[in-house]
Amino acid sequence: PFKEVAEVVARQATAIVPGTECLISMVPRERPSPFRIVAGSGAWAESLVGREWSWLGTIAGSSMSETRTIESTRLQAESSLGETLREGGIDTGRLIPLITGQELPDGRTAMGVLGFYRLGSTPFSAEERVLMDEFGKRVSLTLHRAELLDAANRANDRLKTGLDHTLDLASALDYREVMKRLLRRAVESVGADRASLALVEGSEMIVEEGYDRDGRPFPHGGRYAIPVGSPTDRAVKTGRPKVGEGFDEARLDTQSRETHTGVRHTAIIPLVLGGKVGAILMLIRRTDSPFAKEDIELLQLIGNAAAVALRNAELYGKAHDLSRTKSDFMNLAAHELRTPLSVISGYLSLLRAGTFV
């Protein structure tokens, strides 16, 4: 696992250059703006593992964006994280960007920064710099491979999850049951807070079903105009998934505004039914965690399976209704024919008995 590899690397770094502390800061694949400390070695560094902050205004951020190694003996004065550095008595650092020249599956080319830190303002020696830089090159390759392996494992998990969902949806023939399974599966798969399914009719959508993991009430059957230029509008027109941040509350009525309170991120997945976008699957998160590319890919897998399952359920329902109509007709015809035939049979019986004159 990537985190375990990073922890080993951090410990090796401080062993190679004694008297230093090491931090490995990575750009999360789901959010490009912050750094996340994934590993550290040394008392001060280890206390920062798991923390996040914007890389803008930091020496590490400059090293990554400019793709060059930066060393400073005045970190506290030059970095926006001066207070954090002062807490550890750190003022000297050498920041090495983790770059391999090859894109990761999520599109990143710069993974983050390897940082060597030292108490006080004593600069590193020429020999220490050579060791750090050579170590940084190897660390870039090692972490890149670890990221690729993690990405491959996640892709495999997505395919397995998608297959499980396909089989689960395919086992249901009732239209409503398919929708309920779809929404619950979608929420659980990507850690969303709510999901809804709406049919698309021209420039309007009709909410058919919804599921909220917190049990919040959800309005069904409402008809809403699709705001022009909104992520939903673009998803319907392009047939491609769209992500957004919250809702424009100015466009919502009072009931909808209450329903969407606290929504931070949205994902809209168009479902193609009969060759056109006939429905949309919408998911929301109330936490500050945007939907990542991998989330959207998984939701597309689920959405494609759902579109087929919904179509099959619709056809099954029509066939069932047709069969029932046929049975009703045959029963009616049999009933209507039974009465005159009974009369005729009675007269024939009288004629055979010679009692009818």
Order of alpha helices (4+ residues) and beta strands (2+ residues): alpha-beta-beta-alpha-beta-alpha-beta-alpha-alpha-beta-beta-alpha-alpha-beta-beta-beta-alpha-beta-alpha-beta-beta-alpha
